[in-house]
Each structure stands twice: as structure tokens, then as C-alpha cells.
Amino acid sequence: MGTDKAMLTAEGTPNAVRLLRALSGEDSPCTDVWLSIGTGESYPAIHAQKVSDRFPGCGPMGGLEAALTVCREEYLFVTPVDTPFADAQMARELMNYMEDASRQRDAVLVIDGGGRLQTLLGIYHKRVLPALTQRLVDGRKEKLRIRDFLQDLDVAYVKAQALTDGVRKSTSCNTPQEWKQLMEQESARCGTEQLIVSVTGWSGSGKTTWLEKLLPELTARGIRTAVVKHDAHDFQVDREGKDTWRMAQAGAVVTGIVSGYKAALMEYRPVSLERFIGKIENVDLVILEGGSELDLPHILVYREALGKGMRVSPDSCLAVISDDPVGDGCEAVYSFEQIGEAADHIARYLASQRGSSPCEP
């Protein structure tokens, strides 16, 4: 990097401080947050608990060993200082993989969006400390590689795409150019309102099934997506007898439920689609399943076998998804199996609307 990664700044805030804040707070599962400072750096400007390596010159493994030594809990969540968007939510979600139904794992580590294993992004169980310390005592070079150490452990490897906003949160920087590009992308992301696209087609055309396959591809490209079902009929979300249902029956026009993992807000009154979508924050794309009558960019899902014709005209569509002939009205036609190609097309469309480069897969 050419400079201390901990002191890289974004909007005047050092990177280490950003991470310390993201892992602290009432909603965080972390009871203590420590900054690993190697053997020389002290960072007097950063007010935090700091831990120095007990075995100088042992690299990342030395930092991991020192952190496990001061860890008072059963589990230690670790993140590199050059992964600026890791947060408490990631730690919480990884715990679900640590507590396997059949056994307790030694570690859970993240494979980032580029398919690279991040040995210092994940959770380690405290019980690995004695074996880790012994490797450092031995001091032989082949004993100091974390990847070699992992071969002796029961490790779960979790793809970033399986975590909320995981591709973004697992992105690391190793050069000033990578840091600058990542911060520019983040600034554009935060300053741009989400775009809305309608996925339309007759009932039975396969819209929902196609979206289930598309969403992991969009996530892999760093596109945070919300999906809203546009329903012309009445529907039931709350369950009869539940507390929120009882409050609604008693007269509440809005009820809600929040946990550390998810939240729901239910309104028992008419709400315009515009106002509902306006409440959705921190996403790049809102996909409306339905809405063929609305003035939105449409992705048409079409099956000739339904015998109903096309829900909207192909020549007005952003893309058409079909295995049947659709004419020459739309240049972007993809089969139901061309999921990656369709995702790339959507990424390019988002980039064109923002005036920036599309996210790399």
C-alpha cells in the first residue's frame, strides 16, 4: 500500500476507526473490540483497546495468536484493517455457520467475491489457541502460514454471496489505486438513489423462479437488490394469534417487529407504491415483480405456451427473458438459462444510469 492501512482515511475518518465503530454499539454481538498493532505501532490518535504481538516477526499468525490470548469470549471475530466495510452484521451472520447442528467448528472463514479465501476475515474458536501458540513457539517458516494451520482445523468456508452485502463487505485493498477506486464507488453508491426495474409477464411465465436464479448473480456483482411483489389482490402477511396481529386487531394501523437479524413493518391501511418503495434504503436496485402498467424499465418474462401473448411490447423493454421467438423489437433477449448474461446486462444498465463502470463479477 505504501502507507499504514489502519490510517487510510475516508471523509476524514481513519480506516481503523471506521471498523472499530462498525463492530461496536448496542446491536453488535462483539463484547470487546481490539486493535491488533503488531509490535511497533501504537496509534496514539486512535482511542481503543490495543494488543501487541507476543511473537515478533510472525506476521498475521502472530496477530491472530495475540488477539485470541486477550479474547475473553468463546469466539473471536477477526477482520483485516484493509477490509473497510466488515461490520457487526457480518459477525452475527457468520455465527450461524459456526454453530453447526452436528458439531462445533474451529473456524468459519469468508471466501470473497473474487473467490479468494480471507484467512483473517471470519470467526475462530478460542480452543485453537494452544495449537496456534505452539506453532509460533516452533518458529519454523512452514509453521507460520495460516493456510497450513487451517488444515488441522474443522473449518466452514462461507462464500461472500451468502452474506448480506457480503461481496462489498469482504472487499479488501492492497494498493492506493484500489483504495481510491473503492472509496469512489462507495461515495457514488451512497449518493445515488436506487433504480427501479419492473419484471413483468403473465402468471405462470416463471418470473419468480427466474428472479430466484438472478438474485445471487446480482449479489456476486456487488449489486444490493430489493424485490417488491406488486399484488392486485388482498394478501395476508401477519399470522393470526401473533403479538403484532393482536395489536392490529386492537386498532394499530402500523405494527413492526425487529431483531438482530431482520425486521418487518406492516401497515394496515392503503399505501401508495411510490411511498412504499421510498422507504427502502441502502440498496442499488429495486425489482418490482409486476407493474406492467407502470412507466418503468421493464424486463419481460415470456412463455409462448401460455397462449396469452406478450404482457408488454418487447421493443419497449430493457430485456426479454424467453426461450421462444420474440421478434426483433428488443436487442437484449436472453434464454431462461442465460442468467449470468442477463445479470451483466442489468449491471451495465445500472452503470449507464449512474455514469460509472459496472461492478466486476
TORKOL-4160 file (C-alpha; in steps of 0.2 Angstrom, whole numbers, padded with zeros to 4 digits, m for minus):
361
<pt num="1" X="0000" Y="0000" Z="0000"/>
<pt num="2" X="0015" Y="0012" Z="0003"/>
<pt num="3" X="0007" Y="0018" Z="0019"/>
<pt num="4" X="m0001" Y="0012" Z="0035"/>
<pt num="5" X="m0018" Y="0004" Z="0030"/>
<pt num="6" X="m0025" Y="0007" Z="0048"/>
<pt num="7" X="m0023" Y="0026" Z="0044"/>
<pt num="8" X="m0031" Y="0027" Z="0027"/>
<pt num="9" X="m0045" Y="0039" Z="0028"/>
<pt num="10" X="m0062" Y="0041" Z="0020"/>
<pt num="11" X="m0071" Y="0058" Z="0024"/>
<pt num="12" X="m0058" Y="0062" Z="0037"/>
<pt num="13" X="m0060" Y="0046" Z="0047"/>
<pt num="14" X="m0046" Y="0033" Z="0048"/>
<pt num="15" X="m0050" Y="0016" Z="0042"/>
<pt num="16" X="m0046" Y="0008" Z="0059"/>
<pt num="17" X="m0058" Y="0020" Z="0067"/>
<pt num="18" X="m0072" Y="0016" Z="0055"/>
<pt num="19" X="m0070" Y="m0003" Z="0058"/>
<pt num="20" X="m0070" Y="0000" Z="0077"/>
<pt num="21" X="m0086" Y="0009" Z="0076"/>
<pt num="22" X="m0094" Y="m0004" Z="0065"/>
<pt num="23" X="m0090" Y="m0018" Z="0077"/>
<pt num="24" X="m0096" Y="m0008" Z="0092"/>
<pt num="25" X="m0113" Y="m0002" Z="0098"/>
<pt num="26" X="m0128" Y="m0010" Z="0106"/>
<pt num="27" X="m0133" Y="m0021" Z="0092"/>
<pt num="28" X="m0116" Y="m0028" Z="0090"/>
<pt num="29" X="m0113" Y="m0046" Z="0096"/>
<pt num="30" X="m0095" Y="m0041" Z="0100"/>
<pt num="31" X="m0092" Y="m0038" Z="0119"/>
<pt num="32" X="m0074" Y="m0032" Z="0116"/>
<pt num="33" X="m0066" Y="m0024" Z="0101"/>
<pt num="34" X="m0047" Y="m0024" Z="0100"/>
<pt num="35" X="m0035" Y="m0016" Z="0088"/>
<pt num="36" X="m0020" Y="m0028" Z="0084"/>
<pt num="37" X="m0005" Y="m0016" Z="0082"/>
<pt num="38" X="0009" Y="m0029" Z="0078"/>
<pt num="39" X="0025" Y="m0025" Z="0089"/>
<pt num="40" X="0029" Y="m0007" Z="0084"/>
<pt num="41" X="0014" Y="0004" Z="0080"/>
<pt num="42" X="0005" Y="0012" Z="0094"/>
<pt num="43" X="m0008" Y="0023" Z="0085"/>
<pt num="44" X="m0009" Y="0037" Z="0099"/>
<pt num="45" X="m0023" Y="0046" Z="0089"/>
<pt num="46" X="m0034" Y="0030" Z="0090"/>
<pt num="47" X="m0043" Y="0028" Z="0106"/>
<pt num="48" X="m0046" Y="0009" Z="0108"/>
<pt num="49" X="m0040" Y="m0007" Z="0116"/>
<pt num="50" X="m0024" Y="m0012" Z="0108"/>
<pt num="51" X="m0015" Y="m0029" Z="0108"/>
<pt num="52" X="0003" Y="m0031" Z="0103"/>
<pt num="53" X="0010" Y="m0047" Z="0095"/>
<pt num="54" X="0018" Y="m0059" Z="0108"/>
<pt num="55" X="0029" Y="m0067" Z="0095"/>
<pt num="56" X="0038" Y="m0053" Z="0084"/>
<pt num="57" X="0040" Y="m0056" Z="0065"/>
<pt num="58" X="0027" Y="m0069" Z="0064"/>
<pt num="59" X="0015" Y="m0059" Z="0053"/>
<pt num="60" X="m0003" Y="m0062" Z="0053"/>
<pt num="61" X="m0002" Y="m0078" Z="0063"/>
<pt num="62" X="0006" Y="m0068" Z="0077"/>
<pt num="63" X="m0008" Y="m0055" Z="0077"/>
<pt num="64" X="m0021" Y="m0069" Z="0077"/>
<pt num="65" X="m0012" Y="m0078" Z="0092"/>
<pt num="66" X="m0011" Y="m0061" Z="0102"/>
<pt num="67" X="m0030" Y="m0057" Z="0099"/>
<pt num="68" X="m0035" Y="m0075" Z="0104"/>
<pt num="69" X="m0024" Y="m0073" Z="0120"/>
<pt num="70" X="m0034" Y="m0057" Z="0126"/>
<pt num="71" X="m0051" Y="m0063" Z="0120"/>
<pt num="72" X="m0062" Y="m0066" Z="0135"/>
<pt num="73" X="m0076" Y="m0075" Z="0125"/>
<pt num="74" X="m0078" Y="m0092" Z="0117"/>
<pt num="75" X="m0077" Y="m0085" Z="0099"/>
<pt num="76" X="m0066" Y="m0071" Z="0091"/>
<pt num="77" X="m0072" Y="m0062" Z="0075"/>
<pt num="78" X="m0057" Y="m0055" Z="0065"/>
<pt num="79" X="m0056" Y="m0043" Z="0051"/>
<pt num="80" X="m0041" Y="m0036" Z="0042"/>
<pt num="81" X="m0039" Y="m0017" Z="0043"/>
<pt num="82" X="m0039" Y="m0016" Z="0024"/>
<pt num="83" X="m0057" Y="m0023" Z="0023"/>
<pt num="84" X="m0066" Y="m0007" Z="0027"/>
<pt num="85" X="m0084" Y="m0012" Z="0026"/>
<pt num="86" X="m0084" Y="m0028" Z="0038"/>
<pt num="87" X="m0097" Y="m0025" Z="0052"/>
<pt num="88" X="m0106" Y="m0032" Z="0066"/>
<pt num="89" X="m0120" Y="m0039" Z="0055"/>
<pt num="90" X="m0106" Y="m0050" Z="0046"/>
<pt num="91" X="m0100" Y="m0056" Z="0063"/>
<pt num="92" X="m0118" Y="m0061" Z="0068"/>
<pt num="93" X="m0122" Y="m0070" Z="0052"/>
<pt num="94" X="m0105" Y="m0080" Z="0052"/>
<pt num="95" X="m0110" Y="m0086" Z="0070"/>
<pt num="96" X="m0124" Y="m0096" Z="0061"/>
<pt num="97" X="m0111" Y="m0106" Z="0052"/>
<pt num="98" X="m0100" Y="m0108" Z="0067"/>
<pt num="99" X="m0114" Y="m0117" Z="0077"/>
<pt num="100" X="m0117" Y="m0132" Z="0066"/>
<pt num="101" X="m0131" Y="m0143" Z="0071"/>
<pt num="102" X="m0119" Y="m0158" Z="0072"/>
<pt num="103" X="m0103" Y="m0151" Z="0079"/>
<pt num="104" X="m0094" Y="m0135" Z="0084"/>
<pt num="105" X="m0082" Y="m0129" Z="0071"/>
<pt num="106" X="m0065" Y="m0122" Z="0075"/>
<pt num="107" X="m0067" Y="m0108" Z="0062"/>
<pt num="108" X="m0078" Y="m0100" Z="0049"/>
<pt num="109" X="m0069" Y="m0090" Z="0036"/>
<pt num="110" X="m0075" Y="m0080" Z="0021"/>
<pt num="111" X="m0072" Y="m0083" Z="0003"/>
<pt num="112" X="m0073" Y="m0065" Z="m0005"/>
<pt num="113" X="m0082" Y="m0061" Z="m0021"/>
<pt num="114" X="m0067" Y="m0065" Z="m0032"/>
<pt num="115" X="m0066" Y="m0082" Z="m0025"/>
<pt num="116" X="m0051" Y="m0079" Z="m0013"/>
<pt num="117" X="m0050" Y="m0086" Z="0004"/>
<pt num="118" X="m0049" Y="m0072" Z="0018"/>
<pt num="119" X="m0040" Y="m0081" Z="0032"/>
<pt num="120" X="m0042" Y="m0066" Z="0043"/>
<pt num="121" X="m0060" Y="m0062" Z="0039"/>
<pt num="122" X="m0071" Y="m0074" Z="0050"/>
<pt num="123" X="m0073" Y="m0082" Z="0067"/>
<pt num="124" X="m0060" Y="m0093" Z="0076"/>
<pt num="125" X="m0065" Y="m0103" Z="0092"/>
<pt num="126" X="m0054" Y="m0100" Z="0107"/>
<pt num="127" X="m0049" Y="m0118" Z="0108"/>
<pt num="128" X="m0037" Y="m0116" Z="0093"/>
<pt num="129" X="m0026" Y="m0105" Z="0104"/>
<pt num="130" X="m0014" Y="m0119" Z="0111"/>
<pt num="131" X="m0011" Y="m0126" Z="0094"/>
<pt num="132" X="m0008" Y="m0109" Z="0087"/>
<pt num="133" X="0004" Y="m0104" Z="0100"/>
<pt num="134" X="0014" Y="m0120" Z="0099"/>
<pt num="135" X="0017" Y="m0116" Z="0080"/>
<pt num="136" X="0024" Y="m0099" Z="0085"/>
<pt num="137" X="0035" Y="m0107" Z="0098"/>
<pt num="138" X="0042" Y="m0119" Z="0085"/>
<pt num="139" X="0046" Y="m0104" Z="0074"/>
<pt num="140" X="0049" Y="m0114" Z="0058"/>
<pt num="141" X="0044" Y="m0105" Z="0042"/>
<pt num="142" X="0032" Y="m0119" Z="0037"/>
<pt num="143" X="0023" Y="m0117" Z="0054"/>
<pt num="144" X="0019" Y="m0098" Z="0051"/>
<pt num="145" X="0007" Y="m0099" Z="0037"/>
<pt num="146" X="m0011" Y="m0098" Z="0042"/>
<pt num="147" X="m0017" Y="m0109" Z="0027"/>
<pt num="148" X="m0006" Y="m0123" Z="0033"/>
<pt num="149" X="m0013" Y="m0121" Z="0051"/>
<pt num="150" X="m0031" Y="m0122" Z="0044"/>
<pt num="151" X="m0028" Y="m0140" Z="0038"/>
<pt num="152" X="m0028" Y="m0146" Z="0056"/>
<pt num="153" X="m0044" Y="m0137" Z="0060"/>
<pt num="154" X="m0063" Y="m0140" Z="0056"/>
<pt num="155" X="m0067" Y="m0125" Z="0045"/>
<pt num="156" X="m0083" Y="m0119" Z="0037"/>
<pt num="157" X="m0079" Y="m0109" Z="0021"/>
<pt num="158" X="m0093" Y="m0096" Z="0018"/>
<pt num="159" X="m0095" Y="m0088" Z="0001"/>
<pt num="160" X="m0097" Y="m0069" Z="0002"/>
<pt num="161" X="m0113" Y="m0070" Z="m0009"/>
<pt num="162" X="m0121" Y="m0080" Z="0006"/>
<pt num="163" X="m0120" Y="m0065" Z="0017"/>
<pt num="164" X="m0129" Y="m0049" Z="0017"/>
<pt num="165" X="m0120" Y="m0037" Z="0006"/>
<pt num="166" X="m0105" Y="m0049" Z="0008"/>
<pt num="167" X="m0096" Y="m0045" Z="m0008"/>
<pt num="168" X="m0094" Y="m0027" Z="m0003"/>
<pt num="169" X="m0090" Y="m0031" Z="0015"/>
<pt num="170" X="m0077" Y="m0044" Z="0010"/>
<pt num="171" X="m0068" Y="m0032" Z="m0002"/>
<pt num="172" X="m0050" Y="m0028" Z="0003"/>
<pt num="173" X="m0037" Y="m0016" Z="m0004"/>
<pt num="174" X="m0019" Y="m0018" Z="m0007"/>
<pt num="175" X="m0014" Y="m0003" Z="m0017"/>
<pt num="176" X="m0018" Y="0016" Z="m0016"/>
<pt num="177" X="m0027" Y="0014" Z="m0033"/>
<pt num="178" X="m0038" Y="0000" Z="m0026"/>
<pt num="179" X="m0042" Y="0011" Z="m0011"/>
<pt num="180" X="m0046" Y="0026" Z="m0021"/>
<pt num="181" X="m0057" Y="0016" Z="m0033"/>
<pt num="182" X="m0066" Y="0008" Z="m0018"/>
<pt num="183" X="m0070" Y="0024" Z="m0010"/>
<pt num="184" X="m0076" Y="0032" Z="m0026"/>
<pt num="185" X="m0088" Y="0018" Z="m0028"/>
<pt num="186" X="m0094" Y="0019" Z="m0011"/>
<pt num="187" X="m0097" Y="0038" Z="m0012"/>
<pt num="188" X="m0107" Y="0035" Z="m0028"/>
<pt num="189" X="m0116" Y="0021" Z="m0020"/>
<pt num="190" X="m0121" Y="0032" Z="m0005"/>
<pt num="191" X="m0126" Y="0047" Z="m0016"/>
<pt num="192" X="m0136" Y="0039" Z="m0029"/>
<pt num="193" X="m0155" Y="0034" Z="m0027"/>
<pt num="194" X="m0159" Y="0016" Z="m0031"/>
<pt num="195" X="m0166" Y="0012" Z="m0048"/>
<pt num="196" X="m0182" Y="0003" Z="m0051"/>
<pt num="197" X="m0185" Y="m0010" Z="m0064"/>
<pt num="198" X="m0201" Y="m0020" Z="m0067"/>
<pt num="199" X="m0200" Y="m0039" Z="m0070"/>
<pt num="200" X="m0217" Y="m0042" Z="m0079"/>
<pt num="201" X="m0226" Y="m0057" Z="m0088"/>
<pt num="202" X="m0241" Y="m0067" Z="m0086"/>
<pt num="203" X="m0244" Y="m0078" Z="m0071"/>
<pt num="204" X="m0236" Y="m0094" Z="m0074"/>
<pt num="205" X="m0222" Y="m0087" Z="m0085"/>
<pt num="206" X="m0209" Y="m0090" Z="m0072"/>
<pt num="207" X="m0205" Y="m0073" Z="m0066"/>
<pt num="208" X="m0202" Y="m0079" Z="m0048"/>
<pt num="209" X="m0191" Y="m0094" Z="m0052"/>
<pt num="210" X="m0180" Y="m0083" Z="m0064"/>
<pt num="211" X="m0178" Y="m0070" Z="m0050"/>
<pt num="212" X="m0173" Y="m0083" Z="m0038"/>
<pt num="213" X="m0159" Y="m0088" Z="m0050"/>
<pt num="214" X="m0155" Y="m0070" Z="m0055"/>
<pt num="215" X="m0153" Y="m0063" Z="m0037"/>
<pt num="216" X="m0137" Y="m0072" Z="m0032"/>
<pt num="217" X="m0129" Y="m0066" Z="m0049"/>
<pt num="218" X="m0133" Y="m0048" Z="m0045"/>
<pt num="219" X="m0126" Y="m0050" Z="m0027"/>
<pt num="220" X="m0110" Y="m0058" Z="m0034"/>
<pt num="221" X="m0108" Y="m0042" Z="m0045"/>
<pt num="222" X="m0110" Y="m0031" Z="m0029"/>
<pt num="223" X="m0127" Y="m0025" Z="m0033"/>
<pt num="224" X="m0138" Y="m0023" Z="m0017"/>
<pt num="225" X="m0156" Y="m0028" Z="m0023"/>
<pt num="226" X="m0173" Y="m0026" Z="m0015"/>
<pt num="227" X="m0188" Y="m0036" Z="m0023"/>
<pt num="228" X="m0206" Y="m0030" Z="m0021"/>
<pt num="229" X="m0221" Y="m0040" Z="m0026"/>
<pt num="230" X="m0234" Y="m0030" Z="m0034"/>
<pt num="231" X="m0251" Y="m0038" Z="m0030"/>
<pt num="232" X="m0268" Y="m0033" Z="m0036"/>
<pt num="233" X="m0276" Y="m0044" Z="m0023"/>
<pt num="234" X="m0278" Y="m0043" Z="m0004"/>
<pt num="235" X="m0264" Y="m0053" Z="0005"/>
<pt num="236" X="m0260" Y="m0059" Z="0022"/>
<pt num="237" X="m0243" Y="m0057" Z="0030"/>
<pt num="238" X="m0245" Y="m0057" Z="0049"/>
<pt num="239" X="m0250" Y="m0073" Z="0057"/>
<pt num="240" X="m0266" Y="m0075" Z="0067"/>
<pt num="241" X="m0263" Y="m0075" Z="0086"/>
<pt num="242" X="m0246" Y="m0067" Z="0085"/>
<pt num="243" X="m0242" Y="m0051" Z="0095"/>
<pt num="244" X="m0242" Y="m0040" Z="0080"/>
<pt num="245" X="m0258" Y="m0047" Z="0073"/>
<pt num="246" X="m0266" Y="m0045" Z="0090"/>
<pt num="247" X="m0261" Y="m0026" Z="0091"/>
<pt num="248" X="m0268" Y="m0024" Z="0073"/>
<pt num="249" X="m0284" Y="m0032" Z="0078"/>
<pt num="250" X="m0284" Y="m0020" Z="0093"/>
<pt num="251" X="m0283" Y="m0005" Z="0081"/>
<pt num="252" X="m0265" Y="m0001" Z="0077"/>
<pt num="253" X="m0263" Y="0005" Z="0059"/>
<pt num="254" X="m0244" Y="0000" Z="0059"/>
<pt num="255" X="m0235" Y="m0014" Z="0068"/>
<pt num="256" X="m0217" Y="m0019" Z="0067"/>
<pt num="257" X="m0205" Y="m0032" Z="0074"/>
<pt num="258" X="m0186" Y="m0030" Z="0074"/>
<pt num="259" X="m0172" Y="m0042" Z="0079"/>
<pt num="260" X="m0154" Y="m0043" Z="0077"/>
<pt num="261" X="m0156" Y="m0052" Z="0060"/>
<pt num="262" X="m0171" Y="m0045" Z="0051"/>
<pt num="263" X="m0186" Y="m0033" Z="0053"/>
<pt num="264" X="m0203" Y="m0031" Z="0047"/>
<pt num="265" X="m0215" Y="m0016" Z="0046"/>
<pt num="266" X="m0234" Y="m0020" Z="0042"/>
<pt num="267" X="m0246" Y="m0006" Z="0038"/>
<pt num="268" X="m0265" Y="m0010" Z="0039"/>
<pt num="269" X="m0270" Y="0004" Z="0028"/>
<pt num="270" X="m0268" Y="0009" Z="0009"/>
<pt num="271" X="m0250" Y="0014" Z="0005"/>
<pt num="272" X="m0245" Y="0020" Z="m0012"/>
<pt num="273" X="m0232" Y="0010" Z="m0021"/>
<pt num="274" X="m0221" Y="0026" Z="m0023"/>
<pt num="275" X="m0221" Y="0029" Z="m0004"/>
<pt num="276" X="m0218" Y="0011" Z="0000"/>
<pt num="277" X="m0203" Y="0010" Z="m0011"/>
<pt num="278" X="m0197" Y="0027" Z="m0004"/>
<pt num="279" X="m0195" Y="0018" Z="0012"/>
<pt num="280" X="m0182" Y="0006" Z="0005"/>
<pt num="281" X="m0164" Y="0012" Z="0009"/>
<pt num="282" X="m0146" Y="0006" Z="0006"/>
<pt num="283" X="m0149" Y="m0004" Z="m0010"/>
<pt num="284" X="m0144" Y="m0001" Z="m0028"/>
<pt num="285" X="m0159" Y="m0009" Z="m0037"/>
<pt num="286" X="m0177" Y="m0011" Z="m0033"/>
<pt num="287" X="m0185" Y="m0025" Z="m0043"/>
<pt num="288" X="m0204" Y="m0024" Z="m0044"/>
<pt num="289" X="m0212" Y="m0041" Z="m0048"/>
<pt num="290" X="m0226" Y="m0035" Z="m0059"/>
<pt num="291" X="m0231" Y="m0017" Z="m0063"/>
<pt num="292" X="m0233" Y="m0019" Z="m0082"/>
<pt num="293" X="m0244" Y="m0004" Z="m0082"/>
<pt num="294" X="m0232" Y="0007" Z="m0074"/>
<pt num="295" X="m0219" Y="0019" Z="m0083"/>
<pt num="296" X="m0204" Y="0009" Z="m0078"/>
<pt num="297" X="m0190" Y="0000" Z="m0087"/>
<pt num="298" X="m0197" Y="m0017" Z="m0090"/>
<pt num="299" X="m0189" Y="m0035" Z="m0091"/>
<pt num="300" X="m0202" Y="m0046" Z="m0100"/>
<pt num="301" X="m0203" Y="m0064" Z="m0095"/>
<pt num="302" X="m0212" Y="m0073" Z="m0109"/>
<pt num="303" X="m0218" Y="m0091" Z="m0112"/>
<pt num="304" X="m0227" Y="m0094" Z="m0129"/>
<pt num="305" X="m0235" Y="m0110" Z="m0122"/>
<pt num="306" X="m0246" Y="m0099" Z="m0111"/>
<pt num="307" X="m0255" Y="m0093" Z="m0126"/>
<pt num="308" X="m0258" Y="m0076" Z="m0119"/>
<pt num="309" X="m0246" Y="m0066" Z="m0130"/>
<pt num="310" X="m0234" Y="m0054" Z="m0123"/>
<pt num="311" X="m0238" Y="m0044" Z="m0107"/>
<pt num="312" X="m0229" Y="m0028" Z="m0114"/>
<pt num="313" X="m0221" Y="m0025" Z="m0131"/>
<pt num="314" X="m0203" Y="m0031" Z="m0132"/>
<pt num="315" X="m0197" Y="m0015" Z="m0141"/>
<pt num="316" X="m0201" Y="m0005" Z="m0125"/>
<pt num="317" X="m0191" Y="m0017" Z="m0114"/>
<pt num="318" X="m0174" Y="m0016" Z="m0106"/>
<pt num="319" X="m0173" Y="m0035" Z="m0109"/>
<pt num="320" X="m0183" Y="m0050" Z="m0113"/>
<pt num="321" X="m0181" Y="m0067" Z="m0105"/>
<pt num="322" X="m0188" Y="m0081" Z="m0116"/>
<pt num="323" X="m0184" Y="m0097" Z="m0125"/>
<pt num="324" X="m0197" Y="m0093" Z="m0138"/>
<pt num="325" X="m0196" Y="m0081" Z="m0153"/>
<pt num="326" X="m0200" Y="m0063" Z="m0148"/>
<pt num="327" X="m0196" Y="m0054" Z="m0164"/>
<pt num="328" X="m0183" Y="m0040" Z="m0167"/>
<pt num="329" X="m0191" Y="m0027" Z="m0156"/>
<pt num="330" X="m0178" Y="m0029" Z="m0142"/>
<pt num="331" X="m0159" Y="m0032" Z="m0144"/>
<pt num="332" X="m0157" Y="m0039" Z="m0127"/>
<pt num="333" X="m0165" Y="m0056" Z="m0127"/>
<pt num="334" X="m0159" Y="m0070" Z="m0115"/>
<pt num="335" X="m0164" Y="m0088" Z="m0113"/>
<pt num="336" X="m0170" Y="m0094" Z="m0096"/>
<pt num="337" X="m0153" Y="m0102" Z="m0093"/>
<pt num="338" X="m0143" Y="m0086" Z="m0098"/>
<pt num="339" X="m0143" Y="m0080" Z="m0080"/>
<pt num="340" X="m0126" Y="m0073" Z="m0080"/>
<pt num="341" X="m0128" Y="m0064" Z="m0096"/>
<pt num="342" X="m0144" Y="m0056" Z="m0090"/>
<pt num="343" X="m0136" Y="m0050" Z="m0074"/>
<pt num="344" X="m0121" Y="m0042" Z="m0084"/>
<pt num="345" X="m0134" Y="m0033" Z="m0094"/>
<pt num="346" X="m0143" Y="m0026" Z="m0079"/>
<pt num="347" X="m0126" Y="m0021" Z="m0071"/>
<pt num="348" X="m0122" Y="m0012" Z="m0087"/>
<pt num="349" X="m0138" Y="m0003" Z="m0087"/>
<pt num="350" X="m0136" Y="0002" Z="m0069"/>
<pt num="351" X="m0119" Y="0009" Z="m0073"/>
<pt num="352" X="m0125" Y="0019" Z="m0088"/>
<pt num="353" X="m0138" Y="0027" Z="m0077"/>
<pt num="354" X="m0125" Y="0032" Z="m0064"/>
<pt num="355" X="m0112" Y="0037" Z="m0076"/>
<pt num="356" X="m0099" Y="0024" Z="m0069"/>
<pt num="357" X="m0092" Y="0007" Z="m0073"/>
<pt num="358" X="m0102" Y="m0008" Z="m0069"/>
<pt num="359" X="m0097" Y="m0019" Z="m0055"/>
<pt num="360" X="m0085" Y="m0033" Z="m0059"/>
<pt num="361" X="m0091" Y="m0050" Z="m0056"/>
